[in-house]
Structure formats: C-alpha cells, structure tokens
Amino acid sequence: EVHQLWTEIGGQRFTGAQTIATLLKKRHGLRKGLSVHTARDIIWIYNDPGLHHALVREREWSQDRYRRWLTDALRHQLLGP
C-alpha cells in the first residue's frame, strides 16, 4: 500500500509540474530556449519532498530561507527576463 501511495503522489507531482510548465509556456513566461518538457522536469525535481527534508530537517534551514531559495532557483531556471 505504501508503494502504491508513493507512486500515486509521484504521478501527481509530475502532472502538476506539467500543468505549470504548460501554463508558463502559454503565457510566454518560459526562459528563451527552454522547452516545456525541460521546464516540467525542473519543476518536478525542485518539488521533490526529499529536497525539502534535506535542507530544512537535516541542514536546519528555516522554512523562510528554504522558500526564498526555492523561489529564486525556480525563477532563475524557468523565467525569461
């Protein structure tokens, strides 16, 4: 059951990343030369709960520091000027 739930959550993360990347493309927001597929993968990996766990729980980042870092990273990776 746990494996099935983990797989389902992963699929939802992937679908959500695809939706966001497609919306950014439609609104002409993606960085020049960045494909929807690559944007989707960037969003998907940055949305991995393991990343949050590693930085907030293990490295003791505050939630605010993590949020600022993630916002800056996604902005830099995804958005055009």
All heavy atoms as an XYZ file, in Angstrom:
679
protein
N       0.807     -1.187      0.000
C       0.000      0.000      0.000
C       0.857      1.260      0.000
O       0.505      2.234     -0.646
C      -0.932      0.005      1.201
C      -2.033     -1.021      1.125
C      -2.916     -1.001      2.369
O      -2.773     -0.089      3.205
O      -3.728     -1.915      2.490
N       1.948      1.241      0.748
C       2.818      2.412      0.820
C       3.441      2.683     -0.548
O       3.489      3.829     -1.002
C       3.909      2.227      1.899
C       4.934      3.338      1.842
C       3.273      2.141      3.277
N       3.887      1.631     -1.225
C       4.473      1.794     -2.554
C       3.447      2.385     -3.519
O       3.772      3.283     -4.305
C       4.994      0.456     -3.086
C       5.502      0.551     -4.483
N       6.660      1.218     -4.814
C       4.990      0.084     -5.651
C       6.840      1.154     -6.123
N       5.842      0.464     -6.647
N       2.239      1.898     -3.466
C       1.186      2.402     -4.341
C       0.922      3.887     -4.063
O       0.795      4.683     -4.996
C      -0.094      1.600     -4.152
C      -1.226      2.052     -5.056
C      -2.501      1.246     -4.820
O      -2.537      0.339     -4.003
N      -3.537      1.592     -5.559
N       0.861      4.273     -2.800
C       0.638      5.668     -2.440
C       1.803      6.538     -2.898
O       1.604      7.621     -3.450
C       0.442      5.801     -0.927
C       0.239      7.217     -0.391
C      -0.990      7.865     -1.019
C       0.129      7.196      1.128
N       3.030      6.068     -2.683
C       4.219      6.812     -3.107
C       4.217      7.012     -4.620
O       4.529      8.100     -5.107
C       5.478      6.083     -2.653
C       6.726      6.852     -2.949
C       7.647      6.592     -3.909
C       7.189      8.025     -2.276
N       8.658      7.513     -3.883
C       8.396      8.409     -2.882
C       6.695      8.780     -1.218
C       9.120      9.524     -2.472
C       7.419      9.889     -0.802
C       8.617     10.243     -1.431
N       3.848      5.990     -5.367
C       3.768      6.078     -6.825
C       2.697      7.083     -7.248
O       2.903      7.876     -8.164
C       3.480      4.685     -7.423
O       4.544      3.800     -7.037
C       3.392      4.735     -8.930
N       1.564      7.042     -6.580
C       0.469      7.971     -6.890
C       0.882      9.424     -6.618
O       0.638     10.312     -7.439
C      -0.757      7.624     -6.053
C      -1.967      8.477     -6.362
C      -3.167      8.069     -5.529
O      -3.334      6.863     -5.248
O      -3.938      8.970     -5.151
N       1.524      9.659     -5.486
C       1.983     11.009     -5.156
C       3.009     11.488     -6.185
O       2.972     12.638     -6.633
C       2.565     11.055     -3.727
C       1.441     10.868     -2.706
C       3.314     12.358     -3.471
C       1.921     10.629     -1.290
N       3.917     10.617     -6.576
C       4.902     10.965     -7.603
C       4.248     11.317     -8.919
O       4.661     12.255     -9.602
N       3.222     10.589     -9.293
C       2.480     10.882    -10.517
C       1.773     12.223    -10.444
O       1.726     12.972    -11.433
N       1.241     12.533     -9.283
C       0.584     13.827     -9.097
C       1.585     14.973     -9.178
O       1.289     16.026     -9.753
C      -0.163     13.863     -7.764
C      -1.372     12.965     -7.733
C      -1.990     12.861     -6.340
O      -1.466     13.387     -5.361
N      -3.102     12.146     -6.261
N       2.770     14.783     -8.615
C       3.832     15.802     -8.722
C       4.197     16.030    -10.174
O       4.363     17.164    -10.618
C       5.090     15.361     -7.960
C       5.071     15.650     -6.505
C       6.393     15.296     -5.801
N       7.571     15.696     -6.539
C       8.536     14.854     -6.928
N       8.459     13.570     -6.667
N       9.579     15.295     -7.572
N       4.321     14.939    -10.937
C       4.687     15.032    -12.348
C       3.599     15.754    -13.137
O       3.883     16.638    -13.937
C       4.924     13.628    -12.914
C       5.439     13.632    -14.316
C       6.786     13.811    -14.569
C       4.581     13.448    -15.384
C       7.270     13.816    -15.866
C       5.048     13.446    -16.683
C       6.404     13.636    -16.920
N       2.341     15.391    -12.903
C       1.223     16.025    -13.588
C       1.148     17.513    -13.244
O       0.927     18.353    -14.121
C      -0.101     15.324    -13.229
O      -0.007     13.950    -13.640
C      -1.289     15.976    -13.894
N       1.325     17.844    -11.985
C       1.317     19.244    -11.568
C       2.440     20.033    -12.221
O       2.241     21.167    -12.672
N       3.622     19.447    -12.291
C       4.756     20.103    -12.940
C       4.470     20.341    -14.417
O       4.785     21.401    -14.962
C       6.022     19.271    -12.756
N       3.853     19.371    -15.076
C       3.496     19.509    -16.489
C       2.495     20.647    -16.673
O       2.619     21.453    -17.598
C       2.901     18.207    -17.023
C       2.459     18.265    -18.472
C       3.615     18.373    -19.446
O       4.647     17.727    -19.269
N       3.466     19.182    -20.471
N       1.516     20.721    -15.797
C       0.499     21.768    -15.877
C       1.121     23.151    -15.720
O       0.822     24.075    -16.498
C      -0.581     21.536    -14.797
O      -1.186     20.263    -15.017
C      -1.641     22.618    -14.829
N       1.988     23.313    -14.747
C       2.636     24.609    -14.519
C       3.522     24.985    -15.696
O       3.486     26.128    -16.181
C       3.444     24.580    -13.210
C       2.493     24.453    -12.014
C       4.314     25.827    -13.070
C       3.187     24.105    -10.720
N       4.317     24.050    -16.199
C       5.204     24.331    -17.332
C       4.404     24.719    -18.571
O       4.764     25.658    -19.292
C       6.086     23.114    -17.627
N       3.316     24.023    -18.821
C       2.474     24.336    -19.976
C       1.856     25.722    -19.832
O       1.808     26.497    -20.796
C       1.372     23.263    -20.138
O       2.005     21.998    -20.332
C       0.467     23.560    -21.306
N       1.387     26.051    -18.647
C       0.809     27.367    -18.402
C       1.842     28.470    -18.604
O       1.554     29.502    -19.226
C       0.235     27.431    -16.981
C      -0.428     28.736    -16.574
C      -1.629     29.043    -17.464
C      -0.858     28.663    -15.122
N       3.053     28.269    -18.111
C       4.117     29.249    -18.323
C       4.403     29.446    -19.806
O       4.620     30.573    -20.265
C       5.386     28.829    -17.581
C       5.365     29.000    -16.064
C       6.592     28.334    -15.443
C       5.290     30.464    -15.682
N       4.416     28.369    -20.556
C       4.654     28.453    -21.997
C       3.537     29.237    -22.685
O       3.801     30.113    -23.517
C       4.756     27.040    -22.583
C       4.986     26.991    -24.072
C       6.364     27.471    -24.425
C       6.643     27.218    -25.895
N       7.974     27.677    -26.268
N       2.286     28.937    -22.340
C       1.142     29.630    -22.947
C       1.165     31.121    -22.652
O       0.719     31.920    -23.470
C      -0.174     29.025    -22.447
C      -0.500     27.695    -23.050
C      -1.834     27.165    -22.525
C      -2.118     25.792    -23.071
N      -3.371     25.228    -22.518
N       1.681     31.484    -21.499
C       1.729     32.895    -21.102
C       3.053     33.555    -21.487
O       3.353     34.663    -21.036
C       1.480     33.020    -19.607
C       0.065     32.608    -19.253
C      -0.268     32.923    -17.838
N      -1.649     32.556    -17.571
C      -2.259     32.745    -16.437
N      -1.613     33.312    -15.441
N      -3.508     32.380    -16.274
N       3.846     32.841    -22.292
C       5.139     33.339    -22.791
C       6.078     33.707    -21.649
O       6.829     34.672    -21.738
C       4.932     34.531    -23.727
C       3.975     34.250    -24.837
N       4.278     33.418    -25.887
C       2.697     34.662    -25.032
C       3.237     33.334    -26.698
N       2.257     34.078    -26.203
N       6.035     32.916    -20.595
C       6.854     33.192    -19.428
C       8.122     32.379    -19.331
O       9.003     32.711    -18.554
N       8.219     31.299    -20.110
C       9.425     30.463    -20.012
C      10.640     31.174    -20.584
O      10.540     31.913    -21.564
C       9.233     29.142    -20.758
C       8.344     28.095    -20.110
C       8.312     26.842    -20.975
C       8.781     27.756    -18.698
N      11.767     30.915    -19.965
C      13.045     31.434    -20.453
C      13.241     31.018    -21.903
O      12.885     29.901    -22.296
C      14.163     30.863    -19.568
C      15.547     31.323    -19.889
C      16.521     30.901    -18.781
N      16.386     29.551    -18.286
C      16.977     28.474    -18.822
N      17.705     28.590    -19.906
N      16.814     27.301    -18.270
N      13.807     31.897    -22.708
C      14.023     31.623    -24.121
C      14.835     30.343    -24.303
O      15.858     30.146    -23.649
C      14.756     32.793    -24.776
C      14.909     32.642    -26.260
C      15.551     33.858    -26.874
C      15.672     33.643    -28.379
N      16.225     34.830    -29.036
N      14.338     29.471    -25.182
C      15.016     28.225    -25.485
C      14.685     27.074    -24.556
O      15.148     25.958    -24.772
N      13.902     27.319    -23.527
C      13.548     26.270    -22.577
C      12.269     25.580    -23.032
O      11.240     26.223    -23.216
C      13.351     26.870    -21.178
C      13.112     25.894    -20.036
C      14.345     25.014    -19.817
C      12.776     26.652    -18.764
N      12.340     24.277    -23.228
C      11.168     23.522    -23.665
C      10.237     23.258    -22.485
O      10.653     23.293    -21.327
C      11.584     22.191    -24.281
O      12.055     21.311    -23.279
N       8.989     22.985    -22.805
C       8.019     22.633    -21.774
C       8.484     21.370    -21.042
O       8.367     21.280    -19.817
C       6.609     22.431    -22.376
C       5.650     21.826    -21.366
C       6.066     23.752    -22.889
N       9.043     20.417    -21.776
C       9.486     19.165    -21.151
C      10.618     19.400    -20.148
O      10.622     18.825    -19.062
C       9.910     18.154    -22.212
C       8.763     17.632    -22.997
N       8.496     18.062    -24.278
C       7.797     16.750    -22.683
C       7.408     17.453    -24.715
N       6.967     16.649    -23.769
N      11.556     20.250    -20.508
C      12.654     20.544    -19.589
C      12.148     21.349    -18.398
O      12.528     21.073    -17.251
C      13.785     21.291    -20.319
O      14.279     20.464    -21.378
C      14.920     21.641    -19.377
N      11.277     22.313    -18.648
C      10.682     23.096    -17.555
C       9.929     22.173    -16.606
O      10.042     22.298    -15.384
C       9.755     24.174    -18.115
N       9.176     21.241    -17.163
C       8.437     20.267    -16.343
C       9.391     19.498    -15.447
O       9.146     19.323    -14.256
C       7.682     19.302    -17.247
C       6.978     18.183    -16.490
C       6.771     16.953    -17.334
N       8.023     16.424    -17.844
C       8.136     15.802    -19.025
N       7.095     15.638    -19.820
N       9.302     15.338    -19.415
N      10.499     19.043    -15.998
C      11.456     18.256    -15.222
C      12.103     19.094    -14.125
O      12.336     18.601    -13.012
C      12.516     17.659    -16.137
C      11.958     16.588    -17.061
O      10.813     16.142    -16.841
O      12.675     16.206    -18.002
N      12.389     20.367    -14.413
C      12.969     21.259    -13.414
C      11.986     21.460    -12.263
O      12.350     21.344    -11.088
C      13.364     22.606    -14.059
C      14.563     22.407    -15.000
C      13.663     23.661    -12.991
C      14.845     23.594    -15.905
N      10.742     21.748    -12.595
C       9.712     21.934    -11.570
C       9.545     20.655    -10.766
O       9.470     20.679     -9.527
C       8.376     22.364    -12.214
C       8.528     23.734    -12.868
C       7.248     22.356    -11.185
C       7.409     24.085    -13.830
N       9.506     19.531    -11.457
C       9.307     18.239    -10.799
C      10.409     17.944     -9.780
O      10.134     17.551     -8.651
C       9.241     17.145    -11.873
C       9.133     15.765    -11.338
C       8.018     15.141    -10.862
C      10.182     14.805    -11.249
N       8.319     13.863    -10.477
C       9.646     13.634    -10.712
C      11.539     14.833    -11.587
C      10.407     12.495    -10.484
C      12.301     13.702    -11.365
C      11.727     12.549    -10.817
N      11.663     18.172    -10.154
C      12.756     17.830     -9.247
C      12.840     18.791     -8.076
O      13.106     18.392     -6.943
C      14.118     17.704     -9.979
C      15.114     16.917     -9.142
C      14.675     19.054    -10.364
C      14.756     15.487     -8.895
N      12.588     20.081     -8.321
C      12.612     21.040     -7.218
C      11.452     20.817     -6.251
O      11.498     21.258     -5.111
C      12.580     22.479     -7.727
C      13.940     23.034     -8.083
C      14.279     23.306     -9.398
C      14.878     23.310     -7.093
C      15.522     23.841     -9.717
C      16.119     23.837     -7.407
C      16.435     24.098     -8.727
O      17.661     24.622     -9.036
N      10.400     20.150     -6.699
C       9.239     19.867     -5.866
C       9.361     18.522     -5.137
O       8.420     18.071     -4.507
C       7.963     19.893     -6.728
C       6.713     19.940     -5.901
O       6.682     20.502     -4.823
N       5.660     19.332     -6.408
N      10.523     17.907     -5.190
C      10.739     16.630     -4.514
C      10.759     16.844     -3.000
O      11.512     17.689     -2.511
C      12.071     16.035     -4.970
C      12.272     14.617     -4.488
O      12.008     14.343     -3.296
O      12.691     13.785     -5.289
N       9.945     16.117     -2.265
C       9.927     16.310     -0.810
C      11.271     15.991     -0.152
O      11.571     16.504      0.923
C       8.828     15.366     -0.325
C       8.541     14.441     -1.447
C       8.986     15.116     -2.707
N      12.088     15.192     -0.798
C      13.405     14.882     -0.254
C      14.303     16.104     -0.206
O      15.150     16.233      0.692
N      14.141     17.004     -1.150
C      14.921     18.237     -1.177
C      14.573     19.103      0.033
O      15.456     19.608      0.728
C      14.644     18.991     -2.482
C      15.432     20.249     -2.748
C      16.920     19.955     -2.809
C      14.963     20.876     -4.054
N      13.289     19.243      0.287
C      12.843     19.997      1.460
C      13.358     19.346      2.742
O      13.897     20.023      3.621
C      11.314     20.090      1.471
C      10.776     20.814      2.655
N      10.482     20.172      3.843
C      10.501     22.122      2.848
C      10.034     21.067      4.709
N      10.035     22.257      4.134
N      13.217     18.058      2.831
C      13.674     17.335      4.024
C      15.179     17.546      4.255
O      15.606     17.820      5.386
C      13.356     15.845      3.895
C      13.837     15.051      5.061
N      13.138     14.987      6.257
C      14.957     14.318      5.227
C      13.815     14.235      7.107
N      14.916     13.817      6.506
N      15.948     17.422      3.186
C      17.398     17.548      3.323
C      17.809     18.931      3.817
O      18.663     19.052      4.711
C      18.073     17.235      1.989
N      17.214     19.972      3.252
C      17.637     21.316      3.614
C      17.016     21.816      4.919
O      17.695     22.454      5.718
C      17.315     22.290      2.468
C      18.157     22.065      1.210
C      17.685     22.962      0.080
C      19.635     22.291      1.487
N      15.739     21.524      5.138
C      15.065     22.039      6.330
C      15.319     21.152      7.547
O      15.680     21.646      8.619
C      13.553     22.221      6.067
C      12.808     22.621      7.332
C      13.328     23.258      4.967
N      15.158     19.866      7.389
C      15.310     18.973      8.552
C      16.774     18.635      8.838
O      17.220     18.717      9.974
C      14.534     17.671      8.325
C      13.064     17.854      8.163
C      12.437     18.202      9.471
N      10.983     18.278      9.294
C      10.173     18.595     10.249
N      10.626     18.843     11.450
N       8.885     18.673     10.016
N      17.507     18.276      7.798
C      18.881     17.829      8.019
C      19.873     18.981      8.133
O      20.781     18.939      8.955
C      19.301     16.859      6.920
C      18.532     15.553      6.976
C      18.987     14.554      5.935
O      20.159     14.608      5.520
O      18.150     13.711      5.544
N      19.723     20.000      7.286
C      20.665     21.121      7.306
C      20.147     22.286      8.143
O      20.806     23.298      8.276
C      20.978     21.593      5.877
C      21.536     20.502      4.953
C      22.775     19.792      5.451
N      23.774     20.728      5.932
C      24.647     20.451      6.903
N      24.656     19.276      7.480
N      25.502     21.349      7.284
N      18.941     22.144      8.693
C      18.332     23.095      9.620
C      18.092     24.483      9.026
O      18.204     25.504      9.706
C      19.153     23.192     10.904
C      19.237     21.863     11.630
C      20.045     21.912     12.910
O      20.661     22.955     13.218
O      20.054     20.887     13.607
N      17.732     24.518      7.739
C      17.299     25.779      7.141
C      15.928     26.115      7.707
O      15.117     25.232      7.965
C      17.173     25.654      5.632
C      18.456     25.657      4.873
C      19.696     25.305      5.317
C      18.604     26.018      3.499
N      20.605     25.413      4.296
C      19.959     25.855      3.173
C      17.725     26.438      2.517
C      20.455     26.121      1.896
C      18.217     26.705      1.251
C      19.577     26.555      0.943
N      15.647     27.399      7.835
C      14.298     27.805      8.227
C      13.369     27.638      7.024
O      13.829     27.580      5.871
C      14.284     29.266      8.676
O      14.513     30.127      7.569
N      12.076     27.579      7.303
C      11.102     27.490      6.209
C      11.216     28.721      5.309
O      11.118     28.609      4.088
C       9.675     27.385      6.760
C       9.359     26.074      7.413
C       9.292     24.922      6.428
O       9.168     25.079      5.220
N       9.379     23.727      6.955
N      11.427     29.877      5.904
C      11.533     31.107      5.121
C      12.764     31.090      4.214
O      12.689     31.477      3.052
C      11.564     32.319      6.052
C      11.429     33.616      5.287
O      10.455     33.750      4.511
O      12.294     34.495      5.455
N      13.887     30.634      4.752
C      15.101     30.543      3.930
C      14.889     29.571      2.774
O      15.274     29.848      1.640
C      16.287     30.082      4.782
C      17.571     29.968      3.996
C      18.720     29.496      4.865
N      19.934     29.399      4.079
C      21.035     28.795      4.511
N      21.084     28.279      5.731
N      22.099     28.716      3.729
N      14.290     28.431      3.060
C      14.017     27.450      2.014
C      13.100     28.036      0.954
O      13.354     27.898     -0.238
C      13.398     26.187      2.614
C      13.068     25.142      1.572
C      14.062     24.330      1.040
C      11.766     24.995      1.089
C      13.777     23.385      0.065
C      11.472     24.052      0.128
C      12.479     23.260     -0.385
O      12.187     22.332     -1.362
N      12.027     28.711      1.355
C      11.080     29.304      0.418
C      11.775     30.339     -0.470
O      11.587     30.349     -1.686
C       9.921     29.960      1.179
C       8.881     30.597      0.270
C       7.892     31.467      1.031
N       8.512     32.441      1.909
C       9.056     33.589      1.495
N       9.053     33.915      0.228
N       9.601     34.410      2.364
N      12.595     31.201      0.132
C      13.315     32.217     -0.659
C      14.267     31.557     -1.651
O      14.341     31.956     -2.813
C      14.093     33.161      0.266
C      13.229     34.173      0.975
C      14.059     35.278      1.648
N      15.275     34.807      2.293
C      15.374     34.440      3.567
N      14.318     34.476      4.343
N      16.528     34.042      4.062
N      15.009     30.547     -1.193
C      15.939     29.854     -2.074
C      15.206     29.177     -3.227
O      15.613     29.292     -4.386
C      16.742     28.806     -1.285
C      17.526     27.918     -2.187
C      18.711     28.206     -2.797
C      17.138     26.617     -2.634
N      19.088     27.149     -3.590
C      18.146     26.163     -3.512
C      16.042     25.798     -2.383
C      18.091     24.920     -4.130
C      15.982     24.562     -2.996
C      16.998     24.135     -3.861
N      14.133     28.481     -2.917
C      13.379     27.773     -3.949
C      12.771     28.745     -4.954
O      12.834     28.515     -6.165
C      12.282     26.913     -3.310
C      11.456     26.055     -4.259
C      12.343     25.079     -5.022
C      10.384     25.312     -3.471
N      12.229     29.837     -4.467
C      11.665     30.859     -5.354
C      12.732     31.408     -6.289
O      12.517     31.510     -7.502
C      11.039     31.996     -4.528
O       9.990     31.458     -3.720
C      10.476     33.087     -5.421
N      13.885     31.760     -5.742
C      14.978     32.289     -6.562
C      15.464     31.263     -7.576
O      15.715     31.594     -8.740
C      16.143     32.737     -5.689
C      15.844     33.990     -4.894
O      14.863     34.704     -5.219
O      16.583     34.258     -3.930
N      15.605     30.018     -7.141
C      16.104     28.967     -8.037
C      15.134     28.735     -9.187
O      15.544     28.644    -10.355
C      16.325     27.671     -7.252
N      13.848     28.618     -8.872
C      12.856     28.377     -9.934
C      12.757     29.578    -10.863
O      12.654     29.412    -12.089
C      11.489     28.048     -9.325
C      11.381     26.659     -8.715
C      10.092     26.531     -7.918
C      11.468     25.592     -9.793
N      12.785     30.759    -10.319
C      12.737     31.969    -11.152
C      13.907     31.975    -12.130
O      13.736     32.210    -13.325
C      12.757     33.220    -10.274
C      12.624     34.513    -11.063
C      12.650     35.744    -10.169
N      11.514     35.731     -9.255
C      11.629     35.919     -7.942
N      12.809     36.119     -7.372
N      10.549     35.896     -7.190
N      15.096     31.714    -11.624
C      16.298     31.721    -12.462
C      16.239     30.621    -13.526
O      16.608     30.848    -14.674
C      17.534     31.546    -11.579
C      18.800     31.418    -12.356
N      19.407     32.510    -12.947
C      19.561     30.354    -12.648
C      20.485     32.102    -13.588
N      20.619     30.797    -13.410
N      15.801     29.434    -13.147
C      15.775     28.296    -14.066
C      14.689     28.383    -15.117
O      14.864     27.878    -16.222
C      15.607     26.997    -13.268
C      16.792     26.606    -12.452
C      17.943     26.139    -13.318
O      17.753     25.375    -14.251
N      19.124     26.608    -13.005
N      13.553     28.987    -14.777
C      12.373     28.894    -15.641
C      11.985     30.152    -16.389
O      11.506     30.064    -17.525
C      11.152     28.466    -14.809
C      11.231     27.116    -14.120
C      10.041     26.936    -13.198
C      11.312     25.998    -15.144
N      12.141     31.296    -15.777
C      11.520     32.507    -16.315
C      12.446     33.337    -17.174
O      13.633     33.443    -16.902
C      10.959     33.357    -15.179
C       9.993     32.657    -14.224
C       9.525     33.638    -13.157
C       8.832     32.046    -14.965
N      11.841     33.931    -18.169
C      12.579     34.845    -19.035
C      12.736     36.196    -18.372
O      12.179     36.459    -17.310
N      13.486     37.073    -19.032
C      13.731     38.414    -18.467
C      12.457     39.246    -18.388
O      11.499     39.048    -19.032
C      14.732     39.043    -19.427
C      14.687     38.215    -20.665
C      14.110     36.892    -20.297
